[in-house]
């Protein structure tokens, strides 16, 4: 079942992501252009897998790697972009990033169902990735894009919502909220190093 669901979900993630960006108005359109949204998709898949950290990690990788060419295929079909971009260095870089994010967030989805420190870190990760993205939007807003403040609000709201939905107890939510901030800072450095 997982072997069928994962590539189909990856194809839909990439294709529908492009559709979202193209037709949903700003600022909500930015959620389609969001690395956090894709990371949380891998987390949700891991949460659905329930057991088997490595199974969830591999599923997360397949989901995100398949989503990249699917996104560019949608761009070719819906707005006439060149299909060659699927194998362009930028596309390959995004696929490589999908391997890293798929492992981390896919495994975290399974850990969110455990107990102890793994559960706290796992619950913190989806919130942290949206906080990290909000920090990038703060930078854009300060650089002269005042509309980016809307994205800061949306991302922080989603971070809080994810803590509420994934953390089953108040104690886990509070601990995860504390852990999410340093994870977001670490994510900022990682994103800067990978994306340049």
C-alpha positions as CSV (number, residue, x, y, z in Angstrom):
1,X,0.0,0.0,0.0
2,X,2.8,2.5,1.0
3,X,4.7,1.7,-2.2
4,X,1.6,2.8,-4.2
5,X,0.5,5.7,-2.1
6,X,3.9,7.5,-1.8
7,X,4.7,8.1,-5.4
8,X,1.1,9.0,-6.2
9,X,1.1,11.5,-3.3
10,X,4.5,12.9,-4.5
11,X,3.1,13.4,-8.0
12,X,0.0,15.1,-6.6
13,X,2.1,17.3,-4.2
14,X,4.3,18.6,-6.9
15,X,1.5,19.1,-9.5
16,X,-1.1,20.6,-7.2
17,X,1.6,22.8,-5.6
18,X,2.2,24.4,-9.0
19,X,-1.6,24.8,-9.5
20,X,-1.9,26.4,-6.1
21,X,0.9,28.9,-6.9
22,X,-0.6,29.8,-10.2
23,X,-4.2,30.4,-9.2
24,X,-4.5,31.1,-5.5
25,X,-4.1,34.8,-4.7
26,X,-1.3,36.3,-2.7
27,X,-0.4,35.9,0.3
28,X,-1.9,32.4,0.4
29,X,-0.2,31.5,-2.9
30,X,3.1,31.6,-1.0
31,X,2.1,28.4,0.8
32,X,2.5,26.6,-2.5
33,X,6.0,28.0,-2.9
34,X,6.9,26.9,0.6
35,X,9.6,24.5,1.6
36,X,7.8,24.2,5.0
37,X,4.6,22.9,3.3
38,X,6.6,20.2,1.5
39,X,8.5,19.3,4.7
40,X,5.2,19.0,6.6
41,X,3.8,16.8,3.8
42,X,6.7,14.4,4.5
43,X,6.0,14.6,8.2
44,X,2.3,13.9,7.6
45,X,3.2,10.8,5.5
46,X,5.4,9.6,8.4
47,X,2.6,10.1,10.8
48,X,0.3,8.1,8.6
49,X,3.0,5.3,8.3
50,X,2.8,5.1,12.1
51,X,5.6,2.5,12.7
52,X,9.0,1.9,11.1
53,X,11.2,4.9,11.2
54,X,13.2,3.8,8.1
55,X,10.0,3.0,6.2
56,X,8.7,6.5,6.9
57,X,12.1,8.1,6.1
58,X,12.2,6.3,2.7
59,X,8.6,7.2,2.0
60,X,9.3,10.9,2.8
61,X,12.3,10.8,0.4
62,X,10.2,9.3,-2.4
63,X,7.4,11.8,-1.8
64,X,9.6,14.8,-2.0
65,X,11.9,13.6,-4.8
66,X,8.9,12.6,-7.0
67,X,7.2,16.0,-6.2
68,X,10.0,18.0,-7.8
69,X,9.7,16.7,-11.5
70,X,5.9,16.6,-11.0
71,X,6.0,20.4,-10.2
72,X,8.1,21.1,-13.3
73,X,5.8,18.9,-15.4
74,X,2.8,20.9,-14.3
75,X,4.7,24.1,-15.2
76,X,5.3,22.7,-18.7
77,X,1.8,21.6,-19.2
78,X,0.0,24.6,-17.7
79,X,2.1,27.5,-18.8
80,X,4.4,26.1,-21.5
81,X,7.7,26.0,-19.5
82,X,10.5,23.9,-21.1
83,X,10.5,20.3,-19.9
84,X,14.3,20.4,-19.9
85,X,14.1,22.2,-16.5
86,X,13.2,18.8,-14.9
87,X,16.9,17.8,-15.2
88,X,18.4,21.2,-14.7
89,X,20.9,21.6,-11.8
90,X,18.4,23.6,-9.8
91,X,15.9,20.8,-10.0
92,X,18.5,18.2,-9.0
93,X,19.4,20.4,-6.0
94,X,15.8,20.5,-4.9
95,X,15.6,16.7,-5.3
96,X,18.8,16.3,-3.2
97,X,17.2,18.6,-0.6
98,X,14.1,16.4,-0.7
99,X,16.3,13.5,0.3
100,X,17.5,15.3,3.4
101,X,14.1,16.7,4.3
102,X,12.3,13.4,3.5
103,X,14.5,11.5,5.9
104,X,14.2,14.0,8.7
105,X,10.5,14.8,8.5
106,X,9.4,11.3,7.5
107,X,11.1,9.8,10.5
108,X,9.8,12.6,12.7
109,X,6.2,11.7,11.7
110,X,6.7,8.3,13.3
111,X,8.6,9.7,16.3
112,X,5.6,12.0,17.0
113,X,3.7,8.9,18.1
114,X,6.3,7.8,20.6
115,X,7.2,9.2,24.0
116,X,10.1,11.1,25.6
117,X,12.5,13.4,23.9
118,X,11.9,12.0,20.5
119,X,8.2,12.9,20.7
120,X,9.0,16.4,21.8
121,X,11.5,17.0,19.0
122,X,9.2,15.4,16.4
123,X,6.3,17.6,17.5
124,X,8.5,20.7,17.4
125,X,9.8,20.0,13.8
126,X,6.7,20.9,11.8
127,X,6.3,24.1,13.8
128,X,10.0,24.9,13.6
129,X,10.0,24.7,9.8
130,X,7.2,27.3,9.6
131,X,9.0,29.5,12.1
132,X,12.1,29.2,10.0
133,X,10.2,30.3,6.9
134,X,8.6,33.2,8.9
135,X,12.1,34.4,9.7
136,X,13.0,34.4,6.0
137,X,9.8,36.5,5.3
138,X,10.8,38.9,8.1
139,X,14.1,39.4,6.1
140,X,12.1,40.1,2.9
141,X,9.7,42.5,4.7
142,X,12.7,44.4,6.0
143,X,14.2,44.5,2.5
144,X,11.3,46.5,1.3
145,X,8.5,43.9,0.6
146,X,5.9,45.0,3.2
147,X,3.4,42.4,1.9
148,X,5.7,39.7,3.3
149,X,4.5,40.5,6.8
150,X,1.3,38.7,5.9
151,X,3.3,35.6,5.2
152,X,5.0,35.9,8.6
153,X,1.6,35.9,10.3
154,X,0.4,33.0,8.2
155,X,3.5,30.9,8.9
156,X,3.5,31.6,12.6
157,X,-0.2,30.8,12.8
158,X,0.4,27.5,11.0
159,X,3.3,26.7,13.4
160,X,1.0,27.3,16.4
161,X,-1.8,25.2,14.7
162,X,0.6,22.3,14.1
163,X,1.8,22.3,17.7
164,X,-1.9,22.1,18.8
165,X,-2.7,19.3,16.3
166,X,0.3,17.1,16.7
167,X,1.1,17.6,20.4
168,X,-1.4,15.5,22.2
169,X,-0.9,17.0,25.7
170,X,-0.3,20.5,27.0
171,X,3.1,19.5,28.4
172,X,4.3,18.1,25.0
173,X,3.0,21.3,23.2
174,X,4.8,23.6,25.6
175,X,8.1,21.6,25.5
176,X,7.8,21.4,21.7
177,X,7.2,25.2,21.5
178,X,10.5,25.8,23.4
179,X,12.4,23.3,21.2
180,X,11.0,24.7,18.0
181,X,12.8,28.0,18.2
182,X,16.4,26.6,18.3
183,X,15.4,24.1,15.6
184,X,14.1,27.0,13.5
185,X,17.4,28.8,13.9
186,X,19.3,25.6,12.9
187,X,16.9,25.3,9.9
188,X,17.7,28.8,8.9
189,X,21.5,28.0,8.7
190,X,20.8,24.7,6.9
191,X,18.5,26.4,4.4
192,X,21.0,29.1,3.7
193,X,23.8,26.5,3.2
194,X,21.7,24.4,0.9
195,X,19.8,27.0,-1.1
196,X,22.6,29.6,-1.1
